[in-house]
Amino acid sequence: MAKKRYSCPTCSEEFQKETSSNFPFCSKRCQLIDLGEWASEKYSVPSLETPESDFELEELKGSTAQDKLVH
């Protein structure tokens, strides 16, 4: 039976899982490239909340940024 081949999400190179200690990447280089993309915020996880919705929530509570200032 032929071993399953995977495609690296960074460079699209095909490889076998057993030959890569950096799975799901084909190499340490591709793993670090991916990490760099996350660190530079090129990738992000979608969120249901937006900064605007946080502001609207504060307005609904009757609180404003001005109310929070210490005089």
Phi, psi and omega in degrees: 000132180287142179284145180293139179252141180245158178251126180296130180291344181269308186247355179069009177292139177275141180205166176263139182305322183292340183266358182238122175275002182244027182307135016269014178262156181280339184206167176298322179302311180294324177297317180290325176299314179298316178300318178298323178295319177293317182295327180272007178063026173290327175254152174205160177266128181297146181236145176284333181264147176239161177305326179296322181292329175296318180295316179297323178298317177298320179296320179295329178283351180085013181250142175234168178299325180297322179296334184275350180289138178269126181260000000 
